[in-house]
Amino acid sequence: MFINEGTGKGKTVGILWKLRTPEGKLVFVRVGQIRYTLDDGVYHVTPHVEPLDTDPIVCKLLGGNAA
């Protein structure tokens, strides 16, 4: 996370979380960039930070079913 108090802007960049099998195989990752202002909030999010409808994918990978 980086915040520039002079401009009132900040960003978070990188791997936000990842899911691995017990054997260590990477099966799902959430990565990207979120840019925001300290006054107004979020103004840019890359697509892989919040991919649409990930619940069924993650639930299945964890051995369950989405509600």
mmCIF file as Biopython writes it, N, C-alpha, C and O atoms, coordinates in Angstrom:
data_model
#
loop_
_atom_site.group_PDB
_atom_site.id
_atom_site.type_symbol
_atom_site.label_atom_id
_atom_site.label_alt_id
_atom_site.label_comp_id
_atom_site.label_asym_id
_atom_site.label_entity_id
_atom_site.label_seq_id
_atom_site.pdbx_PDB_ins_code
_atom_site.Cartn_x
_atom_site.Cartn_y
_atom_site.Cartn_z
_atom_site.occupancy
_atom_site.B_iso_or_equiv
_atom_site.auth_seq_id
_atom_site.auth_asym_id
_atom_site.pdbx_PDB_model_num
ATOM 1   N N  . MET A ? 1  ? 0.844   -1.161  0.000   1.0 0.0 1  A 1 
ATOM 2   C CA . MET A ? 1  ? 0.000   0.000   0.000   1.0 0.0 1  A 1 
ATOM 3   C C  . MET A ? 1  ? 0.898   1.236   0.000   1.0 0.0 1  A 1 
ATOM 4   O O  . MET A ? 1  ? 1.918   1.279   0.689   1.0 0.0 1  A 1 
ATOM 5   N N  . PHE A ? 2  ? 0.507   2.225   -0.774  1.0 0.0 2  A 1 
ATOM 6   C CA . PHE A ? 2  ? 1.236   3.477   -0.869  1.0 0.0 2  A 1 
ATOM 7   C C  . PHE A ? 2  ? 0.243   4.624   -0.748  1.0 0.0 2  A 1 
ATOM 8   O O  . PHE A ? 2  ? -0.783  4.625   -1.427  1.0 0.0 2  A 1 
ATOM 9   N N  . ILE A ? 3  ? 0.532   5.592   0.101   1.0 0.0 3  A 1 
ATOM 10  C CA . ILE A ? 3  ? -0.321  6.774   0.256   1.0 0.0 3  A 1 
ATOM 11  C C  . ILE A ? 3  ? 0.551   8.014   0.123   1.0 0.0 3  A 1 
ATOM 12  O O  . ILE A ? 3  ? 1.572   8.142   0.798   1.0 0.0 3  A 1 
ATOM 13  N N  . ASN A ? 4  ? 0.137   8.928   -0.759  1.0 0.0 4  A 1 
ATOM 14  C CA . ASN A ? 4  ? 0.804   10.213  -0.916  1.0 0.0 4  A 1 
ATOM 15  C C  . ASN A ? 4  ? -0.084  11.260  -0.245  1.0 0.0 4  A 1 
ATOM 16  O O  . ASN A ? 4  ? -1.081  11.700  -0.818  1.0 0.0 4  A 1 
ATOM 17  N N  . GLU A ? 5  ? 0.278   11.647  0.951   1.0 0.0 5  A 1 
ATOM 18  C CA . GLU A ? 5  ? -0.554  12.598  1.686   1.0 0.0 5  A 1 
ATOM 19  C C  . GLU A ? 5  ? -0.605  13.970  1.017   1.0 0.0 5  A 1 
ATOM 20  O O  . GLU A ? 5  ? -1.574  14.706  1.201   1.0 0.0 5  A 1 
ATOM 21  N N  . GLY A ? 6  ? 0.419   14.323  0.246   1.0 0.0 6  A 1 
ATOM 22  C CA . GLY A ? 6  ? 0.434   15.601  -0.456  1.0 0.0 6  A 1 
ATOM 23  C C  . GLY A ? 6  ? -0.659  15.707  -1.500  1.0 0.0 6  A 1 
ATOM 24  O O  . GLY A ? 6  ? -1.279  16.760  -1.648  1.0 0.0 6  A 1 
ATOM 25  N N  . THR A ? 7  ? -0.903  14.610  -2.235  1.0 0.0 7  A 1 
ATOM 26  C CA . THR A ? 7  ? -1.939  14.613  -3.272  1.0 0.0 7  A 1 
ATOM 27  C C  . THR A ? 7  ? -3.246  14.010  -2.775  1.0 0.0 7  A 1 
ATOM 28  O O  . THR A ? 7  ? -4.279  14.158  -3.429  1.0 0.0 7  A 1 
ATOM 29  N N  . GLY A ? 8  ? -3.220  13.339  -1.643  1.0 0.0 8  A 1 
ATOM 30  C CA . GLY A ? 8  ? -4.429  12.702  -1.119  1.0 0.0 8  A 1 
ATOM 31  C C  . GLY A ? 8  ? -4.821  11.456  -1.880  1.0 0.0 8  A 1 
ATOM 32  O O  . GLY A ? 8  ? -5.985  11.055  -1.862  1.0 0.0 8  A 1 
ATOM 33  N N  . LYS A ? 9  ? -3.850  10.830  -2.556  1.0 0.0 9  A 1 
ATOM 34  C CA . LYS A ? 9  ? -4.130  9.624   -3.337  1.0 0.0 9  A 1 
ATOM 35  C C  . LYS A ? 9  ? -3.307  8.455   -2.804  1.0 0.0 9  A 1 
ATOM 36  O O  . LYS A ? 9  ? -2.260  8.643   -2.184  1.0 0.0 9  A 1 
ATOM 37  N N  . GLY A ? 10 ? -3.799  7.258   -3.058  1.0 0.0 10 A 1 
ATOM 38  C CA . GLY A ? 10 ? -3.073  6.068   -2.645  1.0 0.0 10 A 1 
ATOM 39  C C  . GLY A ? 10 ? -3.373  4.905   -3.567  1.0 0.0 10 A 1 
ATOM 40  O O  . GLY A ? 10 ? -4.258  4.983   -4.419  1.0 0.0 10 A 1 
ATOM 41  N N  . LYS A ? 11 ? -2.623  3.813   -3.387  1.0 0.0 11 A 1 
ATOM 42  C CA . LYS A ? 11 ? -2.883  2.611   -4.178  1.0 0.0 11 A 1 
ATOM 43  C C  . LYS A ? 11 ? -2.380  1.385   -3.431  1.0 0.0 11 A 1 
ATOM 44  O O  . LYS A ? 11 ? -1.441  1.451   -2.636  1.0 0.0 11 A 1 
ATOM 45  N N  . THR A ? 12 ? -3.024  0.288   -3.708  1.0 0.0 12 A 1 
ATOM 46  C CA . THR A ? 12 ? -2.625  -1.023  -3.219  1.0 0.0 12 A 1 
ATOM 47  C C  . THR A ? 12 ? -2.390  -1.875  -4.455  1.0 0.0 12 A 1 
ATOM 48  O O  . THR A ? 12 ? -3.252  -1.947  -5.331  1.0 0.0 12 A 1 
ATOM 49  N N  . VAL A ? 13 ? -1.232  -2.522  -4.536  1.0 0.0 13 A 1 
ATOM 50  C CA . VAL A ? 13 ? -0.850  -3.269  -5.729  1.0 0.0 13 A 1 
ATOM 51  C C  . VAL A ? 13 ? -0.265  -4.608  -5.325  1.0 0.0 13 A 1 
ATOM 52  O O  . VAL A ? 13 ? 0.466   -4.702  -4.340  1.0 0.0 13 A 1 
ATOM 53  N N  . GLY A ? 14 ? -0.589  -5.650  -6.090  1.0 0.0 14 A 1 
ATOM 54  C CA . GLY A ? 14 ? 0.063   -6.934  -5.875  1.0 0.0 14 A 1 
ATOM 55  C C  . GLY A ? 14 ? -0.902  -8.091  -5.722  1.0 0.0 14 A 1 
ATOM 56  O O  . GLY A ? 14 ? -2.043  -8.036  -6.180  1.0 0.0 14 A 1 
ATOM 57  N N  . ILE A ? 15 ? -0.423  -9.139  -5.071  1.0 0.0 15 A 1 
ATOM 58  C CA . ILE A ? 15 ? -1.222  -10.332 -4.814  1.0 0.0 15 A 1 
ATOM 59  C C  . ILE A ? 15 ? -2.014  -10.081 -3.539  1.0 0.0 15 A 1 
ATOM 60  O O  . ILE A ? 15 ? -1.436  -9.909  -2.465  1.0 0.0 15 A 1 
ATOM 61  N N  . LEU A ? 16 ? -3.334  -10.062 -3.659  1.0 0.0 16 A 1 
ATOM 62  C CA . LEU A ? 16 ? -4.180  -9.822  -2.500  1.0 0.0 16 A 1 
ATOM 63  C C  . LEU A ? 16 ? -4.414  -11.111 -1.721  1.0 0.0 16 A 1 
ATOM 64  O O  . LEU A ? 16 ? -4.404  -11.097 -0.490  1.0 0.0 16 A 1 
ATOM 65  N N  . TRP A ? 17 ? -4.622  -12.210 -2.412  1.0 0.0 17 A 1 
ATOM 66  C CA . TRP A ? 17 ? -4.641  -13.531 -1.783  1.0 0.0 17 A 1 
ATOM 67  C C  . TRP A ? 17 ? -4.565  -14.597 -2.852  1.0 0.0 17 A 1 
ATOM 68  O O  . TRP A ? 17 ? -4.862  -14.346 -4.020  1.0 0.0 17 A 1 
ATOM 69  N N  . LYS A ? 18 ? -4.163  -15.798 -2.441  1.0 0.0 18 A 1 
ATOM 70  C CA . LYS A ? 18 ? -4.087  -16.923 -3.367  1.0 0.0 18 A 1 
ATOM 71  C C  . LYS A ? 18 ? -4.512  -18.191 -2.656  1.0 0.0 18 A 1 
ATOM 72  O O  . LYS A ? 18 ? -4.397  -18.311 -1.436  1.0 0.0 18 A 1 
ATOM 73  N N  . LEU A ? 19 ? -5.007  -19.135 -3.441  1.0 0.0 19 A 1 
ATOM 74  C CA . LEU A ? 19 ? -5.499  -20.400 -2.916  1.0 0.0 19 A 1 
ATOM 75  C C  . LEU A ? 19 ? -4.665  -21.521 -3.509  1.0 0.0 19 A 1 
ATOM 76  O O  . LEU A ? 19 ? -4.504  -21.615 -4.725  1.0 0.0 19 A 1 
ATOM 77  N N  . ARG A ? 20 ? -4.135  -22.372 -2.633  1.0 0.0 20 A 1 
ATOM 78  C CA . ARG A ? 20 ? -3.317  -23.512 -3.059  1.0 0.0 20 A 1 
ATOM 79  C C  . ARG A ? 20 ? -3.930  -24.803 -2.542  1.0 0.0 20 A 1 
ATOM 80  O O  . ARG A ? 20 ? -4.626  -24.811 -1.527  1.0 0.0 20 A 1 
ATOM 81  N N  . THR A ? 21 ? -3.664  -25.894 -3.252  1.0 0.0 21 A 1 
ATOM 82  C CA . THR A ? 21 ? -4.081  -27.220 -2.784  1.0 0.0 21 A 1 
ATOM 83  C C  . THR A ? 21 ? -3.167  -27.628 -1.628  1.0 0.0 21 A 1 
ATOM 84  O O  . THR A ? 21 ? -2.132  -26.994 -1.422  1.0 0.0 21 A 1 
ATOM 85  N N  . PRO A ? 22 ? -3.518  -28.663 -0.873  1.0 0.0 22 A 1 
ATOM 86  C CA . PRO A ? 22 ? -2.632  -29.142 0.191   1.0 0.0 22 A 1 
ATOM 87  C C  . PRO A ? 22 ? -1.242  -29.530 -0.333  1.0 0.0 22 A 1 
ATOM 88  O O  . PRO A ? 22 ? -0.266  -29.517 0.417   1.0 0.0 22 A 1 
ATOM 89  N N  . GLU A ? 23 ? -1.161  -29.873 -1.613  1.0 0.0 23 A 1 
ATOM 90  C CA . GLU A ? 23 ? 0.125   -30.231 -2.223  1.0 0.0 23 A 1 
ATOM 91  C C  . GLU A ? 23 ? 0.921   -28.999 -2.644  1.0 0.0 23 A 1 
ATOM 92  O O  . GLU A ? 23 ? 2.074   -29.127 -3.055  1.0 0.0 23 A 1 
ATOM 93  N N  . GLY A ? 24 ? 0.333   -27.821 -2.551  1.0 0.0 24 A 1 
ATOM 94  C CA . GLY A ? 24 ? 1.025   -26.598 -2.903  1.0 0.0 24 A 1 
ATOM 95  C C  . GLY A ? 24 ? 0.744   -26.071 -4.299  1.0 0.0 24 A 1 
ATOM 96  O O  . GLY A ? 24 ? 1.324   -25.063 -4.705  1.0 0.0 24 A 1 
ATOM 97  N N  . LYS A ? 25 ? -0.142  -26.737 -5.047  1.0 0.0 25 A 1 
ATOM 98  C CA . LYS A ? 25 ? -0.469  -26.285 -6.402  1.0 0.0 25 A 1 
ATOM 99  C C  . LYS A ? 25 ? -1.347  -25.035 -6.332  1.0 0.0 25 A 1 
ATOM 100 O O  . LYS A ? 25 ? -2.351  -25.025 -5.621  1.0 0.0 25 A 1 
ATOM 101 N N  . LEU A ? 26 ? -0.979  -23.997 -7.054  1.0 0.0 26 A 1 
ATOM 102 C CA . LEU A ? 26 ? -1.754  -22.765 -7.113  1.0 0.0 26 A 1 
ATOM 103 C C  . LEU A ? 26 ? -2.987  -22.992 -7.974  1.0 0.0 26 A 1 
ATOM 104 O O  . LEU A ? 26 ? -2.866  -23.384 -9.135  1.0 0.0 26 A 1 
ATOM 105 N N  . VAL A ? 27 ? -4.184  -22.751 -7.417  1.0 0.0 27 A 1 
ATOM 106 C CA . VAL A ? 27 ? -5.411  -23.000 -8.163  1.0 0.0 27 A 1 
ATOM 107 C C  . VAL A ? 27 ? -6.253  -21.744 -8.365  1.0 0.0 27 A 1 
ATOM 108 O O  . VAL A ? 27 ? -7.135  -21.732 -9.223  1.0 0.0 27 A 1 
ATOM 109 N N  . PHE A ? 28 ? -5.999  -20.688 -7.595  1.0 0.0 28 A 1 
ATOM 110 C CA . PHE A ? 28 ? -6.764  -19.455 -7.754  1.0 0.0 28 A 1 
ATOM 111 C C  . PHE A ? 28 ? -5.956  -18.313 -7.161  1.0 0.0 28 A 1 
ATOM 112 O O  . PHE A ? 28 ? -5.311  -18.471 -6.124  1.0 0.0 28 A 1 
ATOM 113 N N  . VAL A ? 29 ? -5.993  -17.156 -7.825  1.0 0.0 29 A 1 
ATOM 114 C CA . VAL A ? 29 ? -5.246  -16.006 -7.309  1.0 0.0 29 A 1 
ATOM 115 C C  . VAL A ? 29 ? -6.044  -14.729 -7.568  1.0 0.0 29 A 1 
ATOM 116 O O  . VAL A ? 29 ? -6.684  -14.580 -8.609  1.0 0.0 29 A 1 
ATOM 117 N N  . ARG A ? 30 ? -5.995  -13.827 -6.618  1.0 0.0 30 A 1 
ATOM 118 C CA . ARG A ? 30 ? -6.620  -12.513 -6.786  1.0 0.0 30 A 1 
ATOM 119 C C  . ARG A ? 30 ? -5.488  -11.488 -6.744  1.0 0.0 30 A 1 
ATOM 120 O O  . ARG A ? 30 ? -4.841  -11.305 -5.713  1.0 0.0 30 A 1 
ATOM 121 N N  . VAL A ? 31 ? -5.257  -10.823 -7.880  1.0 0.0 31 A 1 
ATOM 122 C CA . VAL A ? 31 ? -4.154  -9.871  -8.014  1.0 0.0 31 A 1 
ATOM 123 C C  . VAL A ? 31 ? -4.661  -8.599  -8.674  1.0 0.0 31 A 1 
ATOM 124 O O  . VAL A ? 31 ? -5.740  -8.578  -9.266  1.0 0.0 31 A 1 
ATOM 125 N N  . GLY A ? 32 ? -3.878  -7.552  -8.568  1.0 0.0 32 A 1 
ATOM 126 C CA . GLY A ? 32 ? -4.230  -6.341  -9.293  1.0 0.0 32 A 1 
ATOM 127 C C  . GLY A ? 32 ? -3.869  -5.082  -8.565  1.0 0.0 32 A 1 
ATOM 128 O O  . GLY A ? 32 ? -2.970  -5.056  -7.724  1.0 0.0 32 A 1 
ATOM 129 N N  . GLN A ? 33 ? -4.600  -4.017  -8.912  1.0 0.0 33 A 1 
ATOM 130 C CA . GLN A ? 33 ? -4.322  -2.696  -8.375  1.0 0.0 33 A 1 
ATOM 131 C C  . GLN A ? 33 ? -5.628  -1.994  -8.035  1.0 0.0 33 A 1 
ATOM 132 O O  . GLN A ? 33 ? -6.598  -2.048  -8.790  1.0 0.0 33 A 1 
ATOM 133 N N  . ILE A ? 34 ? -5.629  -1.338  -6.885  1.0 0.0 34 A 1 
ATOM 134 C CA . ILE A ? 34 ? -6.747  -0.495  -6.469  1.0 0.0 34 A 1 
ATOM 135 C C  . ILE A ? 34 ? -6.171  0.895   -6.231  1.0 0.0 34 A 1 
ATOM 136 O O  . ILE A ? 34 ? -5.248  1.056   -5.432  1.0 0.0 34 A 1 
ATOM 137 N N  . ARG A ? 35 ? -6.708  1.897   -6.917  1.0 0.0 35 A 1 
ATOM 138 C CA . ARG A ? 35 ? -6.284  3.283   -6.703  1.0 0.0 35 A 1 
ATOM 139 C C  . ARG A ? 35 ? -7.447  4.038   -6.078  1.0 0.0 35 A 1 
ATOM 140 O O  . ARG A ? 35 ? -8.607  3.810   -6.422  1.0 0.0 35 A 1 
ATOM 141 N N  . TYR A ? 36 ? -7.126  4.932   -5.162  1.0 0.0 36 A 1 
ATOM 142 C CA . TYR A ? 36 ? -8.180  5.637   -4.428  1.0 0.0 36 A 1 
ATOM 143 C C  . TYR A ? 36 ? -7.696  7.010   -3.981  1.0 0.0 36 A 1 
ATOM 144 O O  . TYR A ? 36 ? -6.498  7.293   -3.947  1.0 0.0 36 A 1 
ATOM 145 N N  . THR A ? 37 ? -8.670  7.853   -3.638  1.0 0.0 37 A 1 
ATOM 146 C CA . THR A ? 37 ? -8.368  9.136   -3.021  1.0 0.0 37 A 1 
ATOM 147 C C  . THR A ? 37 ? -8.761  9.028   -1.556  1.0 0.0 37 A 1 
ATOM 148 O O  . THR A ? 37 ? -9.667  8.272   -1.206  1.0 0.0 37 A 1 
ATOM 149 N N  . LEU A ? 38 ? -8.092  9.768   -0.719  1.0 0.0 38 A 1 
ATOM 150 C CA . LEU A ? 38 ? -8.385  9.712   0.703   1.0 0.0 38 A 1 
ATOM 151 C C  . LEU A ? 38 ? -9.726  10.362  1.023   1.0 0.0 38 A 1 
ATOM 152 O O  . LEU A ? 38 ? -10.331 10.053  2.050   1.0 0.0 38 A 1 
ATOM 153 N N  . ASP A ? 39 ? -10.197 11.258  0.160   1.0 0.0 39 A 1 
ATOM 154 C CA . ASP A ? 39 ? -11.479 11.933  0.389   1.0 0.0 39 A 1 
ATOM 155 C C  . ASP A ? 39 ? -12.669 11.173  -0.172  1.0 0.0 39 A 1 
ATOM 156 O O  . ASP A ? 39 ? -13.668 10.974  0.519   1.0 0.0 39 A 1 
ATOM 157 N N  . ASP A ? 40 ? -12.561 10.741  -1.447  1.0 0.0 40 A 1 
ATOM 158 C CA . ASP A ? 40 ? -13.708 10.177  -2.153  1.0 0.0 40 A 1 
ATOM 159 C C  . ASP A ? 40 ? -13.732 8.650   -2.227  1.0 0.0 40 A 1 
ATOM 160 O O  . ASP A ? 40 ? -14.772 8.070   -2.541  1.0 0.0 40 A 1 
ATOM 161 N N  . GLY A ? 41 ? -12.623 8.000   -1.949  1.0 0.0 41 A 1 
ATOM 162 C CA . GLY A ? 41 ? -12.587 6.547   -2.001  1.0 0.0 41 A 1 
ATOM 163 C C  . GLY A ? 41 ? -12.040 6.009   -3.311  1.0 0.0 41 A 1 
ATOM 164 O O  . GLY A ? 41 ? -11.266 6.682   -3.993  1.0 0.0 41 A 1 
ATOM 165 N N  . VAL A ? 42 ? -12.444 4.797   -3.661  1.0 0.0 42 A 1 
ATOM 166 C CA . VAL A ? 42 ? -11.903 4.053   -4.801  1.0 0.0 42 A 1 
ATOM 167 C C  . VAL A ? 42 ? -12.316 4.710   -6.113  1.0 0.0 42 A 1 
ATOM 168 O O  . VAL A ? 42 ? -13.478 5.070   -6.298  1.0 0.0 42 A 1 
ATOM 169 N N  . TYR A ? 43 ? -11.334 4.867   -7.042  1.0 0.0 43 A 1 
ATOM 170 C CA . TYR A ? 43 ? -11.664 5.378   -8.375  1.0 0.0 43 A 1 
ATOM 171 C C  . TYR A ? 43 ? -11.151 4.499   -9.501  1.0 0.0 43 A 1 
ATOM 172 O O  . TYR A ? 43 ? -11.483 4.747   -10.660 1.0 0.0 43 A 1 
ATOM 173 N N  . HIS A ? 44 ? -10.340 3.465   -9.199  1.0 0.0 44 A 1 
ATOM 174 C CA . HIS A ? 44 ? -9.889  2.553   -10.259 1.0 0.0 44 A 1 
ATOM 175 C C  . HIS A ? 44 ? -9.568  1.195   -9.644  1.0 0.0 44 A 1 
ATOM 176 O O  . HIS A ? 44 ? -8.845  1.101   -8.652  1.0 0.0 44 A 1 
ATOM 177 N N  . VAL A ? 45 ? -10.113 0.152   -10.247 1.0 0.0 45 A 1 
ATOM 178 C CA . VAL A ? 45 ? -9.835  -1.222  -9.810  1.0 0.0 45 A 1 
ATOM 179 C C  . VAL A ? 45 ? -9.589  -2.053  -11.064 1.0 0.0 45 A 1 
ATOM 180 O O  . VAL A ? 45 ? -10.412 -2.057  -11.980 1.0 0.0 45 A 1 
ATOM 181 N N  . THR A ? 46 ? -8.449  -2.762  -11.110 1.0 0.0 46 A 1 
ATOM 182 C CA . THR A ? 46 ? -8.186  -3.622  -12.264 1.0 0.0 46 A 1 
ATOM 183 C C  . THR A ? 46 ? -9.098  -4.848  -12.202 1.0 0.0 46 A 1 
ATOM 184 O O  . THR A ? 46 ? -9.519  -5.240  -11.114 1.0 0.0 46 A 1 
ATOM 185 N N  . PRO A ? 47 ? -9.409  -5.460  -13.344 1.0 0.0 47 A 1 
ATOM 186 C CA . PRO A ? 47 ? -10.402 -6.535  -13.404 1.0 0.0 47 A 1 
ATOM 187 C C  . PRO A ? 47 ? -10.116 -7.751  -12.517 1.0 0.0 47 A 1 
ATOM 188 O O  . PRO A ? 47 ? -11.060 -8.358  -12.011 1.0 0.0 47 A 1 
ATOM 189 N N  . HIS A ? 48 ? -8.866  -8.123  -12.314 1.0 0.0 48 A 1 
ATOM 190 C CA . HIS A ? 48 ? -8.586  -9.348  -11.568 1.0 0.0 48 A 1 
ATOM 191 C C  . HIS A ? 48 ? -8.660  -9.172  -10.051 1.0 0.0 48 A 1 
ATOM 192 O O  . HIS A ? 48 ? -8.559  -10.151 -9.312  1.0 0.0 48 A 1 
ATOM 193 N N  . VAL A ? 49 ? -8.835  -7.930  -9.579  1.0 0.0 49 A 1 
ATOM 194 C CA . VAL A ? 49 ? -9.004  -7.714  -8.143  1.0 0.0 49 A 1 
ATOM 195 C C  . VAL A ? 49 ? -10.374 -8.213  -7.710  1.0 0.0 49 A 1 
ATOM 196 O O  . VAL A ? 49 ? -10.498 -8.908  -6.702  1.0 0.0 49 A 1 
ATOM 197 N N  . GLU A ? 50 ? -11.381 -7.863  -8.459  1.0 0.0 50 A 1 
ATOM 198 C CA . GLU A ? 50 ? -12.750 -8.274  -8.156  1.0 0.0 50 A 1 
ATOM 199 C C  . GLU A ? 50 ? -13.369 -8.962  -9.365  1.0 0.0 50 A 1 
ATOM 200 O O  . GLU A ? 50 ? -14.280 -8.411  -9.983  1.0 0.0 50 A 1 
ATOM 201 N N  . PRO A ? 51 ? -12.890 -10.165 -9.717  1.0 0.0 51 A 1 
ATOM 202 C CA . PRO A ? 51 ? -13.514 -10.854 -10.851 1.0 0.0 51 A 1 
ATOM 203 C C  . PRO A ? 51 ? -14.967 -11.166 -10.531 1.0 0.0 51 A 1 
ATOM 204 O O  . PRO A ? 51 ? -15.314 -11.441 -9.382  1.0 0.0 51 A 1 
ATOM 205 N N  . LEU A ? 52 ? -15.802 -11.121 -11.541 1.0 0.0 52 A 1 
ATOM 206 C CA . LEU A ? 52 ? -17.230 -11.337 -11.340 1.0 0.0 52 A 1 
ATOM 207 C C  . LEU A ? 52 ? -17.538 -12.790 -10.999 1.0 0.0 52 A 1 
ATOM 208 O O  . LEU A ? 52 ? -16.982 -13.715 -11.591 1.0 0.0 52 A 1 
ATOM 209 N N  . ASP A ? 53 ? -18.428 -12.971 -10.038 1.0 0.0 53 A 1 
ATOM 210 C CA . ASP A ? 53 ? -18.997 -14.275 -9.688  1.0 0.0 53 A 1 
ATOM 211 C C  . ASP A ? 53 ? -17.934 -15.342 -9.384  1.0 0.0 53 A 1 
ATOM 212 O O  . ASP A ? 53 ? -17.948 -16.415 -9.987  1.0 0.0 53 A 1 
ATOM 213 N N  . THR A ? 54 ? -17.023 -15.057 -8.461  1.0 0.0 54 A 1 
ATOM 214 C CA . THR A ? 54 ? -15.989 -16.019 -8.098  1.0 0.0 54 A 1 
ATOM 215 C C  . THR A ? 54 ? -16.448 -17.018 -7.043  1.0 0.0 54 A 1 
ATOM 216 O O  . THR A ? 54 ? -15.777 -18.025 -6.819  1.0 0.0 54 A 1 
ATOM 217 N N  . ASP A ? 55 ? -17.589 -16.757 -6.387  1.0 0.0 55 A 1 
ATOM 218 C CA . ASP A ? 55 ? -18.039 -17.656 -5.318  1.0 0.0 55 A 1 
ATOM 219 C C  . ASP A ? 55 ? -18.156 -19.113 -5.758  1.0 0.0 55 A 1 
ATOM 220 O O  . ASP A ? 55 ? -17.645 -19.990 -5.061  1.0 0.0 55 A 1 
ATOM 221 N N  . PRO A ? 56 ? -18.815 -19.412 -6.900  1.0 0.0 56 A 1 
ATOM 222 C CA . PRO A ? 56 ? -18.899 -20.815 -7.317  1.0 0.0 56 A 1 
ATOM 223 C C  . PRO A ? 56 ? -17.524 -21.449 -7.556  1.0 0.0 56 A 1 
ATOM 224 O O  . PRO A ? 56 ? -17.315 -22.622 -7.244  1.0 0.0 56 A 1 
ATOM 225 N N  . ILE A ? 57 ? -16.595 -20.677 -8.105  1.0 0.0 57 A 1 
ATOM 226 C CA . ILE A ? 57 ? -15.252 -21.204 -8.397  1.0 0.0 57 A 1 
ATOM 227 C C  . ILE A ? 57 ? -14.518 -21.527 -7.101  1.0 0.0 57 A 1 
ATOM 228 O O  . ILE A ? 57 ? -14.003 -22.633 -6.930  1.0 0.0 57 A 1 
ATOM 229 N N  . VAL A ? 58 ? -14.471 -20.560 -6.192  1.0 0.0 58 A 1 
ATOM 230 C CA . VAL A ? 58 ? -13.739 -20.745 -4.938  1.0 0.0 58 A 1 
ATOM 231 C C  . VAL A ? 58 ? -14.383 -21.818 -4.081  1.0 0.0 58 A 1 
ATOM 232 O O  . VAL A ? 58 ? -13.679 -22.642 -3.498  1.0 0.0 58 A 1 
ATOM 233 N N  . CYS A ? 59 ? -15.715 -21.827 -3.991  1.0 0.0 59 A 1 
ATOM 234 C CA . CYS A ? 59 ? -16.406 -22.851 -3.197  1.0 0.0 59 A 1 
ATOM 235 C C  . CYS A ? 59 ? -16.084 -24.247 -3.708  1.0 0.0 59 A 1 
ATOM 236 O O  . CYS A ? 59 ? -15.805 -25.155 -2.924  1.0 0.0 59 A 1 
ATOM 237 N N  . LYS A ? 60 ? -16.123 -24.414 -5.030  1.0 0.0 60 A 1 
ATOM 238 C CA . LYS A ? 60 ? -15.814 -25.733 -5.610  1.0 0.0 60 A 1 
ATOM 239 C C  . LYS A ? 60 ? -14.373 -26.132 -5.316  1.0 0.0 60 A 1 
ATOM 240 O O  . LYS A ? 60 ? -14.104 -27.285 -4.980  1.0 0.0 60 A 1 
ATOM 241 N N  . LEU A ? 61 ? -13.440 -25.179 -5.440  1.0 0.0 61 A 1 
ATOM 242 C CA . LEU A ? 61 ? -12.033 -25.488 -5.144  1.0 0.0 61 A 1 
ATOM 243 C C  . LEU A ? 61 ? -11.834 -25.874 -3.683  1.0 0.0 61 A 1 
ATOM 244 O O  . LEU A ? 61 ? -10.944 -26.662 -3.364  1.0 0.0 61 A 1 
ATOM 245 N N  . LEU A ? 62 ? -12.653 -25.325 -2.802  1.0 0.0 62 A 1 
ATOM 246 C CA . LEU A ? 62 ? -12.555 -25.658 -1.375  1.0 0.0 62 A 1 
ATOM 247 C C  . LEU A ? 62 ? -13.365 -26.910 -1.011  1.0 0.0 62 A 1 
ATOM 248 O O  . LEU A ? 62 ? -13.369 -27.347 0.140   1.0 0.0 62 A 1 
ATOM 249 N N  . GLY A ? 63 ? -14.050 -27.478 -2.012  1.0 0.0 63 A 1 
ATOM 250 C CA . GLY A ? 63 ? -14.785 -28.721 -1.782  1.0 0.0 63 A 1 
ATOM 251 C C  . GLY A ? 63 ? -16.245 -28.541 -1.434  1.0 0.0 63 A 1 
ATOM 252 O O  . GLY A ? 63 ? -16.883 -29.487 -0.972  1.0 0.0 63 A 1 
ATOM 253 N N  . GLY A ? 64 ? -16.792 -27.361 -1.640  1.0 0.0 64 A 1 
ATOM 254 C CA . GLY A ? 64 ? -18.193 -27.099 -1.318  1.0 0.0 64 A 1 
ATOM 255 C C  . GLY A ? 64 ? -18.974 -26.623 -2.522  1.0 0.0 64 A 1 
ATOM 256 O O  . GLY A ? 64 ? -18.531 -26.756 -3.663  1.0 0.0 64 A 1 
ATOM 257 N N  . ASN A ? 65 ? -20.146 -26.064 -2.253  1.0 0.0 65 A 1 
ATOM 258 C CA . ASN A ? 65 ? -21.008 -25.522 -3.289  1.0 0.0 65 A 1 
ATOM 259 C C  . ASN A ? 65 ? -21.445 -24.119 -2.881  1.0 0.0 65 A 1 
ATOM 260 O O  . ASN A ? 65 ? -21.680 -23.859 -1.701  1.0 0.0 65 A 1 
ATOM 261 N N  . ALA A ? 66 ? -21.554 -23.214 -3.853  1.0 0.0 66 A 1 
ATOM 262 C CA . ALA A ? 66 ? -22.011 -21.859 -3.561  1.0 0.0 66 A 1 
ATOM 263 C C  . ALA A ? 66 ? -23.471 -21.910 -3.138  1.0 0.0 66 A 1 
ATOM 264 O O  . ALA A ? 66 ? -24.253 -22.696 -3.672  1.0 0.0 66 A 1 
ATOM 265 N N  . ALA A ? 67 ? -23.827 -21.086 -2.195  1.0 0.0 67 A 1 
ATOM 266 C CA . ALA A ? 67 ? -25.217 -21.052 -1.687  1.0 0.0 67 A 1 
ATOM 267 C C  . ALA A ? 67 ? -26.141 -20.412 -2.688  1.0 0.0 67 A 1 
ATOM 268 O O  . ALA A ? 67 ? -27.340 -20.297 -2.435  1.0 0.0 67 A 1 
#
